[in-house]
Amino acid sequence: MPVKDLARSDTVTADPETPVAELAATMDEENVGSVLITTDGTPVGIVTDRDLTVRVLGAEADPATRTAEDVMTDDLCTIESNAGFYEATSLMAEHGVRRLPVCEGETLVGIITADDLTELLADEQQQLGDVIRAQRPEY
């Protein structure tokens, strides 16, 4: 199954100059744990709720002076939209990430998360369980 069929297209994005307080407010409003940082539609970084905790609060940095560019992870691991489910899981495991921006070339088209993949696997397991229950005799 291609990642484009699984990815969320309603990605939450911000510019590198966005203040960290605004990023935190956006995460709260959108009920997400990350914001993709983009320049002209190209992902250049990601800021997660953990980044805000560790790189701002934990570092005792002044949130009023910090921007997305100051705290973002900029060595992004991305995946092409036509890549498969297993490639996504392999990339996440190999790079130790829970979120993969989905791109077509340089352009951001979505995001897929470990939670999305776990939910898909749970749905598949449920369907398999239904097949097994339908075929076994009653006890």
N, CA, C and O atoms as CSV, one atom per row, in Angstrom:
chain,resi,resn,atom,element,x,y,z
A,1,MET,N,N,0.849,-1.168,0.000
A,1,MET,CA,C,0.000,0.000,0.000
A,1,MET,C,C,0.898,1.236,0.000
A,1,MET,O,O,1.776,1.360,0.854
A,2,PRO,N,N,0.688,2.149,-0.947
A,2,PRO,CA,C,1.539,3.354,-0.991
A,2,PRO,C,C,1.254,4.296,0.182
A,2,PRO,O,O,0.127,4.403,0.665
A,3,VAL,N,N,2.299,4.960,0.612
A,3,VAL,CA,C,2.206,5.889,1.736
A,3,VAL,C,C,1.170,6.988,1.464
A,3,VAL,O,O,0.510,7.458,2.391
A,4,LYS,N,N,1.026,7.397,0.203
A,4,LYS,CA,C,0.074,8.475,-0.095
A,4,LYS,C,C,-1.356,8.088,0.279
A,4,LYS,O,O,-2.187,8.962,0.526
A,5,ASP,N,N,-1.652,6.780,0.323
A,5,ASP,CA,C,-2.981,6.327,0.730
A,5,ASP,C,C,-3.160,6.326,2.247
A,5,ASP,O,O,-4.285,6.256,2.742
A,6,LEU,N,N,-2.069,6.404,2.972
A,6,LEU,CA,C,-2.103,6.353,4.434
A,6,LEU,C,C,-1.835,7.700,5.087
A,6,LEU,O,O,-2.284,7.958,6.204
A,7,ALA,N,N,-1.102,8.553,4.387
A,7,ALA,CA,C,-0.637,9.824,4.965
A,7,ALA,C,C,-1.775,10.819,5.143
A,7,ALA,O,O,-2.768,10.811,4.416
A,8,ARG,N,N,-1.589,11.659,6.122
A,8,ARG,CA,C,-2.515,12.776,6.337
A,8,ARG,C,C,-2.059,13.928,5.450
A,8,ARG,O,O,-0.885,14.300,5.451
A,9,SER,N,N,-2.991,14.484,4.699
A,9,SER,CA,C,-2.633,15.593,3.813
A,9,SER,C,C,-2.803,16.949,4.496
A,9,SER,O,O,-2.339,17.968,3.983
A,10,ASP,N,N,-3.464,16.963,5.643
A,10,ASP,CA,C,-3.701,18.217,6.357
A,10,ASP,C,C,-2.566,18.506,7.335
A,10,ASP,O,O,-2.786,18.633,8.540
A,11,THR,N,N,-1.359,18.608,6.802
A,11,THR,CA,C,-0.200,18.839,7.653
A,11,THR,C,C,-0.242,20.242,8.257
A,11,THR,O,O,-0.740,21.190,7.650
A,12,VAL,N,N,0.283,20.339,9.440
A,12,VAL,CA,C,0.387,21.625,10.124
A,12,VAL,C,C,1.794,22.134,9.870
A,12,VAL,O,O,2.774,21.465,10.198
A,13,THR,N,N,1.889,23.316,9.286
A,13,THR,CA,C,3.188,23.855,8.911
A,13,THR,C,C,3.383,25.260,9.468
A,13,THR,O,O,2.430,25.932,9.864
A,14,ALA,N,N,4.640,25.681,9.488
A,14,ALA,CA,C,4.991,27.037,9.904
A,14,ALA,C,C,6.297,27.414,9.221
A,14,ALA,O,O,7.011,26.564,8.689
A,15,ASP,N,N,6.588,28.694,9.248
A,15,ASP,CA,C,7.842,29.207,8.705
A,15,ASP,C,C,8.955,29.089,9.743
A,15,ASP,O,O,8.675,29.002,10.938
A,16,PRO,N,N,10.208,29.085,9.303
A,16,PRO,CA,C,11.324,29.003,10.255
A,16,PRO,C,C,11.360,30.150,11.271
A,16,PRO,O,O,11.901,29.982,12.364
A,17,GLU,N,N,10.799,31.300,10.932
A,17,GLU,CA,C,10.831,32.462,11.824
A,17,GLU,C,C,9.713,32.459,12.870
A,17,GLU,O,O,9.639,33.376,13.689
A,18,THR,N,N,8.856,31.459,12.858
A,18,THR,CA,C,7.723,31.411,13.779
A,18,THR,C,C,8.213,31.279,15.225
A,18,THR,O,O,9.026,30.403,15.521
A,19,PRO,N,N,7.725,32.139,16.129
A,19,PRO,CA,C,8.114,32.032,17.538
A,19,PRO,C,C,7.661,30.706,18.140
A,19,PRO,O,O,6.614,30.177,17.767
A,20,VAL,N,N,8.460,30.159,19.085
A,20,VAL,CA,C,8.127,28.863,19.666
A,20,VAL,C,C,6.807,28.901,20.427
A,20,VAL,O,O,6.099,27.896,20.481
A,21,ALA,N,N,6.466,30.039,21.014
A,21,ALA,CA,C,5.175,30.127,21.721
A,21,ALA,C,C,4.024,29.935,20.737
A,21,ALA,O,O,3.014,29.316,21.072
A,22,GLU,N,N,4.172,30.457,19.545
A,22,GLU,CA,C,3.141,30.283,18.516
A,22,GLU,C,C,3.075,28.829,18.064
A,22,GLU,O,O,1.991,28.308,17.802
A,23,LEU,N,N,4.227,28.171,17.972
A,23,LEU,CA,C,4.245,26.746,17.611
A,23,LEU,C,C,3.501,25.925,18.653
A,23,LEU,O,O,2.703,25.054,18.307
A,24,ALA,N,N,3.758,26.201,19.927
A,24,ALA,CA,C,3.085,25.471,21.005
A,24,ALA,C,C,1.585,25.705,20.957
A,24,ALA,O,O,0.807,24.767,21.133
A,25,ALA,N,N,1.166,26.951,20.720
A,25,ALA,CA,C,-0.262,27.262,20.635
A,25,ALA,C,C,-0.900,26.545,19.448
A,25,ALA,O,O,-2.026,26.057,19.550
A,26,THR,N,N,-0.194,26.480,18.336
A,26,THR,CA,C,-0.697,25.794,17.143
A,26,THR,C,C,-0.861,24.301,17.413
A,26,THR,O,O,-1.868,23.705,17.031
A,27,MET,N,N,0.130,23.697,18.071
A,27,MET,CA,C,0.031,22.275,18.400
A,27,MET,C,C,-1.195,22.017,19.276
A,27,MET,O,O,-1.904,21.027,19.092
A,28,ASP,N,N,-1.436,22.911,20.222
A,28,ASP,CA,C,-2.592,22.773,21.099
A,28,ASP,C,C,-3.891,22.922,20.314
A,28,ASP,O,O,-4.799,22.103,20.456
A,29,GLU,N,N,-3.985,23.950,19.496
A,29,GLU,CA,C,-5.206,24.216,18.716
A,29,GLU,C,C,-5.502,23.098,17.720
A,29,GLU,O,O,-6.655,22.706,17.543
A,30,GLU,N,N,-4.461,22.591,17.074
A,30,GLU,CA,C,-4.625,21.570,16.035
A,30,GLU,C,C,-4.599,20.142,16.593
A,30,GLU,O,O,-4.829,19.178,15.862
A,31,ASN,N,N,-4.315,20.018,17.900
A,31,ASN,CA,C,-4.233,18.717,18.557
A,31,ASN,C,C,-3.224,17.794,17.867
A,31,ASN,O,O,-3.525,16.644,17.547
A,32,VAL,N,N,-2.014,18.332,17.645
A,32,VAL,CA,C,-0.929,17.577,17.026
A,32,VAL,C,C,0.309,17.675,17.901
A,32,VAL,O,O,0.403,18.552,18.760
A,33,GLY,N,N,1.249,16.783,17.682
A,33,GLY,CA,C,2.480,16.776,18.450
A,33,GLY,C,C,3.669,17.315,17.699
A,33,GLY,O,O,4.795,17.277,18.195
A,34,SER,N,N,3.422,17.829,16.476
A,34,SER,CA,C,4.536,18.373,15.704
A,34,SER,C,C,4.030,19.384,14.684
A,34,SER,O,O,2.864,19.389,14.288
A,35,VAL,N,N,4.962,20.236,14.281
A,35,VAL,CA,C,4.706,21.194,13.208
A,35,VAL,C,C,5.854,21.060,12.224
A,35,VAL,O,O,7.024,21.124,12.603
A,36,LEU,N,N,5.512,20.875,10.965
A,36,LEU,CA,C,6.547,20.818,9.932
A,36,LEU,C,C,6.940,22.244,9.567
A,36,LEU,O,O,6.084,23.105,9.366
A,37,ILE,N,N,8.225,22.477,9.486
A,37,ILE,CA,C,8.737,23.795,9.142
A,37,ILE,C,C,9.067,23.770,7.648
A,37,ILE,O,O,9.838,22.933,7.178
A,38,THR,N,N,8.465,24.706,6.922
A,38,THR,CA,C,8.609,24.712,5.463
A,38,THR,C,C,9.085,26.062,4.956
A,38,THR,O,O,8.862,27.106,5.569
A,39,THR,N,N,9.744,25.996,3.817
A,39,THR,CA,C,10.115,27.185,3.063
A,39,THR,C,C,9.645,26.950,1.641
A,39,THR,O,O,10.121,26.037,0.965
A,40,ASP,N,N,8.719,27.766,1.189
A,40,ASP,CA,C,8.154,27.640,-0.167
A,40,ASP,C,C,7.634,26.229,-0.451
A,40,ASP,O,O,7.843,25.699,-1.542
A,41,GLY,N,N,6.961,25.623,0.524
A,41,GLY,CA,C,6.359,24.309,0.335
A,41,GLY,C,C,7.306,23.138,0.494
A,41,GLY,O,O,6.891,21.985,0.376
A,42,THR,N,N,8.582,23.419,0.761
A,42,THR,CA,C,9.569,22.372,0.948
A,42,THR,C,C,9.850,22.211,2.435
A,42,THR,O,O,10.161,23.194,3.108
A,43,PRO,N,N,9.747,20.989,2.963
A,43,PRO,CA,C,10.046,20.804,4.383
A,43,PRO,C,C,11.536,20.996,4.659
A,43,PRO,O,O,12.387,20.405,3.994
A,44,VAL,N,N,11.833,21.835,5.654
A,44,VAL,CA,C,13.223,22.100,6.035
A,44,VAL,C,C,13.502,21.691,7.474
A,44,VAL,O,O,14.651,21.699,7.917
A,45,GLY,N,N,12.445,21.333,8.206
A,45,GLY,CA,C,12.623,20.940,9.594
A,45,GLY,C,C,11.311,20.499,10.206
A,45,GLY,O,O,10.254,20.561,9.579
A,46,ILE,N,N,11.405,20.054,11.440
A,46,ILE,CA,C,10.224,19.670,12.199
A,46,ILE,C,C,10.451,20.064,13.655
A,46,ILE,O,O,11.551,19.921,14.189
A,47,VAL,N,N,9.398,20.559,14.282
A,47,VAL,CA,C,9.431,20.860,15.716
A,47,VAL,C,C,8.365,20.003,16.368
A,47,VAL,O,O,7.192,20.055,15.998
A,48,THR,N,N,8.790,19.212,17.347
A,48,THR,CA,C,7.862,18.363,18.072
A,48,THR,C,C,7.625,18.941,19.464
A,48,THR,O,O,8.349,19.825,19.921
A,49,ASP,N,N,6.598,18.424,20.121
A,49,ASP,CA,C,6.347,18.854,21.491
A,49,ASP,C,C,7.546,18.520,22.377
A,49,ASP,O,O,7.842,19.252,23.322
A,50,ARG,N,N,8.223,17.443,22.083
A,50,ARG,CA,C,9.425,17.076,22.842
A,50,ARG,C,C,10.549,18.085,22.590
A,50,ARG,O,O,11.275,18.446,23.517
A,51,ASP,N,N,10.694,18.539,21.348
A,51,ASP,CA,C,11.707,19.563,21.053
A,51,ASP,C,C,11.472,20.809,21.899
A,51,ASP,O,O,12.417,21.389,22.434
A,52,LEU,N,N,10.217,21.215,22.018
A,52,LEU,CA,C,9.914,22.396,22.821
A,52,LEU,C,C,10.269,22.156,24.287
A,52,LEU,O,O,10.802,23.042,24.955
A,53,THR,N,N,9.977,20.976,24.771
A,53,THR,CA,C,10.273,20.653,26.158
A,53,THR,C,C,11.776,20.627,26.419
A,53,THR,O,O,12.258,21.251,27.365
A,54,VAL,N,N,12.507,19.910,25.587
A,54,VAL,CA,C,13.937,19.718,25.816
A,54,VAL,C,C,14.757,20.938,25.402
A,54,VAL,O,O,15.636,21.375,26.146
A,55,ARG,N,N,14.478,21.484,24.231
A,55,ARG,CA,C,15.328,22.541,23.685
A,55,ARG,C,C,14.961,23.947,24.148
A,55,ARG,O,O,15.723,24.892,23.948
A,56,VAL,N,N,13.801,24.078,24.760
A,56,VAL,CA,C,13.432,25.393,25.299
A,56,VAL,C,C,13.372,25.305,26.818
A,56,VAL,O,O,14.174,25.930,27.513
A,57,LEU,N,N,12.424,24.530,27.333
A,57,LEU,CA,C,12.272,24.447,28.795
A,57,LEU,C,C,13.481,23.797,29.456
A,57,LEU,O,O,14.029,24.330,30.420
A,58,GLY,N,N,13.892,22.655,28.941
A,58,GLY,CA,C,15.019,21.941,29.538
A,58,GLY,C,C,16.323,22.706,29.457
A,58,GLY,O,O,17.165,22.601,30.348
A,59,ALA,N,N,16.493,23.468,28.404
A,59,ALA,CA,C,17.706,24.278,28.232
A,59,ALA,C,C,17.588,25.626,28.930
A,59,ALA,O,O,18.505,26.446,28.879
A,60,GLU,N,N,16.444,25.847,29.585
A,60,GLU,CA,C,16.154,27.121,30.249
A,60,GLU,C,C,16.373,28.308,29.315
A,60,GLU,O,O,16.892,29.351,29.713
A,61,ALA,N,N,15.957,28.114,28.046
A,61,ALA,CA,C,16.051,29.173,27.042
A,61,ALA,C,C,14.835,30.079,27.154
A,61,ALA,O,O,13.760,29.642,27.566
A,62,ASP,N,N,15.006,31.312,26.794
A,62,ASP,CA,C,13.906,32.278,26.834
A,62,ASP,C,C,12.990,32.023,25.646
A,62,ASP,O,O,13.386,32.270,24.507
A,63,PRO,N,N,11.761,31.529,25.884
A,63,PRO,CA,C,10.860,31.230,24.768
A,63,PRO,C,C,10.515,32.463,23.930
A,63,PRO,O,O,10.172,32.342,22.754
A,64,ALA,N,N,10.605,33.626,24.529
A,64,ALA,CA,C,10.276,34.855,23.799
A,64,ALA,C,C,11.297,35.169,22.715
A,64,ALA,O,O,11.010,35.927,21.788
A,65,THR,N,N,12.485,34.590,22.827
A,65,THR,CA,C,13.535,34.891,21.845
A,65,THR,C,C,13.805,33.733,20.893
A,65,THR,O,O,14.637,33.862,19.994
A,66,ARG,N,N,13.130,32.615,21.067
A,66,ARG,CA,C,13.380,31.423,20.247
A,66,ARG,C,C,12.364,31.302,19.125
A,66,ARG,O,O,11.188,31.630,19.281
A,67,THR,N,N,12.855,30.821,17.989
A,67,THR,CA,C,11.996,30.590,16.825
A,67,THR,C,C,12.071,29.112,16.442
A,67,THR,O,O,12.861,28.347,16.994
A,68,ALA,N,N,11.244,28.742,15.501
A,68,ALA,CA,C,11.259,27.367,15.003
A,68,ALA,C,C,12.654,26.971,14.536
A,68,ALA,O,O,13.114,25.862,14.809
A,69,GLU,N,N,13.314,27.864,13.843
A,69,GLU,CA,C,14.649,27.569,13.317
A,69,GLU,C,C,15.647,27.257,14.435
A,69,GLU,O,O,16.583,26.483,14.235
A,70,ASP,N,N,15.448,27.857,15.602
A,70,ASP,CA,C,16.350,27.632,16.728
A,70,ASP,C,C,16.194,26.247,17.344
A,70,ASP,O,O,17.157,25.704,17.884
A,71,VAL,N,N,15.012,25.672,17.272
A,71,VAL,CA,C,14.745,24.418,17.993
A,71,VAL,C,C,14.378,23.250,17.090
A,71,VAL,O,O,14.224,22.129,17.575
A,72,MET,N,N,14.234,23.480,15.801
A,72,MET,CA,C,13.781,22.416,14.906
A,72,MET,C,C,14.873,21.384,14.657
A,72,MET,O,O,16.066,21.669,14.766
A,73,THR,N,N,14.434,20.189,14.321
A,73,THR,CA,C,15.326,19.159,13.808
A,73,THR,C,C,15.402,19.404,12.319
A,73,THR,O,O,14.384,19.391,11.628
A,74,ASP,N,N,16.622,19.632,11.815
A,74,ASP,CA,C,16.735,20.006,10.408
A,74,ASP,C,C,17.316,18.914,9.517
A,74,ASP,O,O,17.437,19.104,8.307
A,75,ASP,N,N,17.671,17.787,10.096
A,75,ASP,CA,C,18.124,16.671,9.258
A,75,ASP,C,C,16.954,15.708,9.055
A,75,ASP,O,O,16.959,14.570,9.525
A,76,LEU,N,N,15.960,16.210,8.339
A,76,LEU,CA,C,14.710,15.479,8.142
A,76,LEU,C,C,14.895,14.193,7.363
A,76,LEU,O,O,15.659,14.122,6.400
A,77,CYS,N,N,14.186,13.202,7.802
A,77,CYS,CA,C,14.036,11.973,7.046
A,77,CYS,C,C,12.650,12.074,6.409
A,77,CYS,O,O,11.652,12.181,7.122
A,78,THR,N,N,12.576,12.041,5.103
A,78,THR,CA,C,11.296,12.130,4.399
A,78,THR,C,C,11.083,10.862,3.587
A,78,THR,O,O,11.982,10.036,3.431
A,79,ILE,N,N,9.855,10.734,3.072
A,79,ILE,CA,C,9.530,9.579,2.239
A,79,ILE,C,C,8.724,10.053,1.045
A,79,ILE,O,O,7.903,10.964,1.154
A,80,GLU,N,N,8.968,9.431,-0.084
A,80,GLU,CA,C,8.208,9.763,-1.294
A,80,GLU,C,C,6.794,9.195,-1.186
A,80,GLU,O,O,6.585,8.145,-0.578
A,81,SER,N,N,5.845,9.880,-1.767
A,81,SER,CA,C,4.435,9.498,-1.639
A,81,SER,C,C,4.121,8.129,-2.234
A,81,SER,O,O,3.160,7.485,-1.815
A,82,ASN,N,N,4.909,7.676,-3.198
A,82,ASN,CA,C,4.639,6.382,-3.824
A,82,ASN,C,C,5.365,5.224,-3.138
A,82,ASN,O,O,5.255,4.081,-3.581
A,83,ALA,N,N,6.111,5.507,-2.055
A,83,ALA,CA,C,6.799,4.453,-1.303
A,83,ALA,C,C,5.769,3.617,-0.555
A,83,ALA,O,O,4.631,4.042,-0.359
A,84,GLY,N,N,6.176,2.444,-0.146
A,84,GLY,CA,C,5.259,1.528,0.522
A,84,GLY,C,C,5.282,1.621,2.034
A,84,GLY,O,O,6.158,2.245,2.631
A,85,PHE,N,N,4.296,0.983,2.630
A,85,PHE,CA,C,4.128,0.909,4.080
A,85,PHE,C,C,5.396,0.396,4.758
A,85,PHE,O,O,5.854,0.980,5.740
A,86,TYR,N,N,5.960,-0.684,4.243
A,86,TYR,CA,C,7.128,-1.286,4.879
A,86,TYR,C,C,8.350,-0.390,4.774
A,86,TYR,O,O,9.176,-0.375,5.686
A,87,GLU,N,N,8.485,0.350,3.698
A,87,GLU,CA,C,9.591,1.302,3.591
A,87,GLU,C,C,9.453,2.385,4.659
A,87,GLU,O,O,10.445,2.813,5.249
A,88,ALA,N,N,8.220,2.823,4.905
A,88,ALA,CA,C,7.980,3.835,5.940
A,88,ALA,C,C,8.384,3.298,7.308
A,88,ALA,O,O,9.060,3.989,8.069
A,89,THR,N,N,7.977,2.077,7.624
A,89,THR,CA,C,8.326,1.520,8.936
A,89,THR,C,C,9.831,1.310,9.052
A,89,THR,O,O,10.407,1.527,10.118
A,90,SER,N,N,10.464,0.894,7.976
A,90,SER,CA,C,11.913,0.694,7.992
A,90,SER,C,C,12.651,2.009,8.207
A,90,SER,O,O,13.602,2.069,8.987
A,91,LEU,N,N,12.217,3.063,7.516
A,91,LEU,CA,C,12.851,4.374,7.689
A,91,LEU,C,C,12.689,4.889,9.111
A,91,LEU,O,O,13.629,5.430,9.693
A,92,MET,N,N,11.498,4.721,9.665
A,92,MET,CA,C,11.268,5.169,11.040
A,92,MET,C,C,12.190,4.436,12.005
A,92,MET,O,O,12.797,5.053,12.882
A,93,ALA,N,N,12.295,3.124,11.844
A,93,ALA,CA,C,13.152,2.332,12.724
A,93,ALA,C,C,14.623,2.698,12.539
A,93,ALA,O,O,15.354,2.872,13.514
A,94,GLU,N,N,15.043,2.810,11.304
A,94,GLU,CA,C,16.451,3.095,11.002
A,94,GLU,C,C,16.892,4.458,11.533
A,94,GLU,O,O,18.016,4.611,12.011
A,95,HIS,N,N,16.003,5.442,11.448
A,95,HIS,CA,C,16.360,6.810,11.836
A,95,HIS,C,C,15.839,7.191,13.227
A,95,HIS,O,O,16.109,8.291,13.711
A,96,GLY,N,N,15.101,6.292,13.863
A,96,GLY,CA,C,14.598,6.568,15.204
A,96,GLY,C,C,13.617,7.722,15.254
A,96,GLY,O,O,13.661,8.541,16.171
A,97,VAL,N,N,12.718,7.791,14.255
A,97,VAL,CA,C,11.728,8.870,14.203
A,97,VAL,C,C,10.325,8.282,14.228
A,97,VAL,O,O,10.107,7.131,13.849
A,98,ARG,N,N,9.392,9.087,14.678
A,98,ARG,CA,C,7.985,8.677,14.743
A,98,ARG,C,C,7.141,9.365,13.687
A,98,ARG,O,O,5.964,9.045,13.519
A,99,ARG,N,N,7.745,10.317,12.972
A,99,ARG,CA,C,6.991,11.096,11.978
A,99,ARG,C,C,7.812,11.209,10.703
A,99,ARG,O,O,9.009,11.497,10.740
A,100,LEU,N,N,7.148,10.978,9.568
A,100,LEU,CA,C,7.814,11.109,8.273
A,100,LEU,C,C,7.038,12.080,7.400
A,100,LEU,O,O,5.889,11.813,7.049
A,101,PRO,N,N,7.650,13.204,7.047
A,101,PRO,CA,C,7.020,14.057,6.046
A,101,PRO,C,C,6.957,13.296,4.715
A,101,PRO,O,O,7.916,12.630,4.325
A,102,VAL,N,N,5.843,13.401,4.042
A,102,VAL,CA,C,5.639,12.731,2.758
A,102,VAL,C,C,5.778,13.779,1.669
A,102,VAL,O,O,5.140,14.831,1.713
A,103,CYS,N,N,6.624,13.477,0.689
A,103,CYS,CA,C,6.921,14.454,-0.357
A,103,CYS,C,C,6.703,13.872,-1.745
A,103,CYS,O,O,6.730,12.659,-1.953
A,104,GLU,N,N,6.490,14.763,-2.662
A,104,GLU,CA,C,6.559,14.455,-4.089
A,104,GLU,C,C,7.654,15.353,-4.616
A,104,GLU,O,O,7.459,16.550,-4.826
A,105,GLY,N,N,8.823,14.742,-4.828
A,105,GLY,CA,C,9.998,15.548,-5.139
A,105,GLY,C,C,10.380,16.345,-3.903
A,105,GLY,O,O,10.596,15.774,-2.834
A,106,GLU,N,N,10.463,17.649,-4.046
A,106,GLU,CA,C,10.806,18.532,-2.925
A,106,GLU,C,C,9.572,19.067,-2.202
A,106,GLU,O,O,9.693,19.705,-1.156
A,107,THR,N,N,8.380,18.807,-2.756
A,107,THR,CA,C,7.148,19.401,-2.235
A,107,THR,C,C,6.484,18.528,-1.190
A,107,THR,O,O,6.268,17.335,-1.406
A,108,LEU,N,N,6.162,19.131,-0.054
A,108,LEU,CA,C,5.461,18.448,1.025
A,108,LEU,C,C,4.014,18.183,0.615
A,108,LEU,O,O,3.310,19.091,0.173
A,109,VAL,N,N,3.576,16.927,0.767
A,109,VAL,CA,C,2.186,16.587,0.439
A,109,VAL,C,C,1.453,15.938,1.604
A,109,VAL,O,O,0.246,15.709,1.523
A,110,GLY,N,N,2.174,15.636,2.695
A,110,GLY,CA,C,1.512,15.017,3.833
A,110,GLY,C,C,2.494,14.611,4.903
A,110,GLY,O,O,3.676,14.954,4.865
A,111,ILE,N,N,1.973,13.874,5.851
A,111,ILE,CA,C,2.804,13.330,6.930
A,111,ILE,C,C,2.212,11.987,7.345
A,111,ILE,O,O,0.997,11.795,7.341
A,112,ILE,N,N,3.096,11.072,7.698
A,112,ILE,CA,C,2.657,9.791,8.233
A,112,ILE,C,C,3.396,9.577,9.550
A,112,ILE,O,O,4.588,9.862,9.667
A,113,THR,N,N,2.666,9.074,10.530
A,113,THR,CA,C,3.248,8.910,11.857
A,113,THR,C,C,3.210,7.455,12.294
A,113,THR,O,O,2.487,6.635,11.729
A,114,ALA,N,N,3.996,7.159,13.301
A,114,ALA,CA,C,3.979,5.815,13.875
A,114,ALA,C,C,2.584,5.479,14.384
A,114,ALA,O,O,2.148,4.331,14.299
A,115,ASP,N,N,1.884,6.480,14.913
A,115,ASP,CA,C,0.510,6.248,15.371
A,115,ASP,C,C,-0.397,5.840,14.212
A,115,ASP,O,O,-1.234,4.949,14.358
A,116,ASP,N,N,-0.230,6.493,13.057
A,116,ASP,CA,C,-1.034,6.139,11.880
A,116,ASP,C,C,-0.780,4.691,11.475
A,116,ASP,O,O,-1.715,3.949,11.175
A,117,LEU,N,N,0.487,4.296,11.469
A,117,LEU,CA,C,0.839,2.936,11.068
A,117,LEU,C,C,0.343,1.914,12.084
A,117,LEU,O,O,-0.111,0.832,11.711
A,118,THR,N,N,0.429,2.252,13.355
A,118,THR,CA,C,-0.068,1.358,14.406
A,118,THR,C,C,-1.573,1.183,14.286
A,118,THR,O,O,-2.086,0.075,14.442
A,119,GLU,N,N,-2.275,2.261,14.012
A,119,GLU,CA,C,-3.728,2.189,13.838
A,119,GLU,C,C,-4.091,1.299,12.647
A,119,GLU,O,O,-5.024,0.499,12.725
A,120,LEU,N,N,-3.356,1.442,11.556
A,120,LEU,CA,C,-3.597,0.598,10.384
A,120,LEU,C,C,-3.387,-0.875,10.731
A,120,LEU,O,O,-4.202,-1.721,10.365
A,121,LEU,N,N,-2.302,-1.180,11.434
A,121,LEU,CA,C,-2.042,-2.571,11.817
A,121,LEU,C,C,-3.127,-3.102,12.743
A,121,LEU,O,O,-3.531,-4.258,12.621
A,122,ALA,N,N,-3.601,-2.276,13.664
A,122,ALA,CA,C,-4.676,-2.698,14.572
A,122,ALA,C,C,-5.951,-2.995,13.787
A,122,ALA,O,O,-6.642,-3.971,14.077
A,123,ASP,N,N,-6.268,-2.163,12.800
A,123,ASP,CA,C,-7.445,-2.412,11.962
A,123,ASP,C,C,-7.301,-3.726,11.199
A,123,ASP,O,O,-8.251,-4.503,11.099
A,124,GLU,N,N,-6.108,-3.968,10.663
A,124,GLU,CA,C,-5.861,-5.205,9.923
A,124,GLU,C,C,-5.993,-6.417,10.854
A,124,GLU,O,O,-6.560,-7.439,10.466
A,125,GLN,N,N,-5.475,-6.305,12.069
A,125,GLN,CA,C,-5.591,-7.392,13.039
A,125,GLN,C,C,-7.053,-7.655,13.394
A,125,GLN,O,O,-7.468,-8.806,13.534
A,126,GLN,N,N,-7.826,-6.585,13.538
A,126,GLN,CA,C,-9.255,-6.728,13.848
A,126,GLN,C,C,-9.970,-7.475,12.725
A,126,GLN,O,O,-10.792,-8.352,12.987
A,127,GLN,N,N,-9.662,-7.132,11.486
A,127,GLN,CA,C,-10.287,-7.810,10.353
A,127,GLN,C,C,-9.896,-9.283,10.319
A,127,GLN,O,O,-10.733,-10.144,10.043
A,128,LEU,N,N,-8.647,-9.570,10.593
A,128,LEU,CA,C,-8.192,-10.954,10.632
A,128,LEU,C,C,-8.896,-11.707,11.760
A,128,LEU,O,O,-9.292,-12.859,11.586
A,129,GLY,N,N,-9.051,-11.069,12.898
A,129,GLY,CA,C,-9.781,-11.678,14.012
A,129,GLY,C,C,-11.216,-11.987,13.639
A,129,GLY,O,O,-11.745,-13.030,14.024
A,130,ASP,N,N,-11.858,-11.094,12.892
A,130,ASP,CA,C,-13.236,-11.326,12.449
A,130,ASP,C,C,-13.320,-12.561,11.554
A,130,ASP,O,O,-14.263,-13.345,11.663
A,131,VAL,N,N,-12.337,-12.734,10.668
A,131,VAL,CA,C,-12.304,-13.903,9.791
A,131,VAL,C,C,-12.172,-15.183,10.629
A,131,VAL,O,O,-12.886,-16.160,10.405
A,132,ILE,N,N,-11.262,-15.159,11.580
A,132,ILE,CA,C,-11.045,-16.342,12.428
A,132,ILE,C,C,-12.292,-16.657,13.224
A,132,ILE,O,O,-12.694,-17.819,13.292
A,133,ARG,N,N,-12.926,-15.647,13.838
A,133,ARG,CA,C,-14.139,-15.877,14.625
A,133,ARG,C,C,-15.265,-16.421,13.765
A,133,ARG,O,O,-16.042,-17.253,14.233
A,134,ALA,N,N,-15.375,-15.972,12.519
A,134,ALA,CA,C,-16.442,-16.426,11.634
A,134,ALA,C,C,-16.253,-17.880,11.213
A,134,ALA,O,O,-17.226,-18.555,10.877
A,135,GLN,N,N,-15.016,-18.370,11.226
A,135,GLN,CA,C,-14.732,-19.711,10.732
A,135,GLN,C,C,-14.571,-20.763,11.818
A,135,GLN,O,O,-14.496,-21.950,11.500
A,136,ARG,N,N,-14.518,-20.385,13.051
A,136,ARG,CA,C,-14.326,-21.388,14.108
A,136,ARG,C,C,-15.678,-21.790,14.696
A,136,ARG,O,O,-16.638,-21.021,14.665
A,137,PRO,N,N,-15.730,-22.976,15.217
A,137,PRO,CA,C,-17.002,-23.420,15.818
A,137,PRO,C,C,-17.236,-22.692,17.145
A,137,PRO,O,O,-16.299,-22.244,17.805
A,138,GLU,N,N,-18.498,-22.592,17.507
A,138,GLU,CA,C,-18.842,-21.975,18.793
A,138,GLU,C,C,-18.434,-22.898,19.912
A,138,GLU,O,O,-18.419,-24.117,19.746
A,139,TYR,N,N,-18.106,-22.329,21.043
A,139,TYR,CA,C,-17.702,-23.109,22.223
A,139,TYR,C,C,-18.848,-23.195,23.175
A,139,TYR,O,O,-18.725,-23.808,24.235
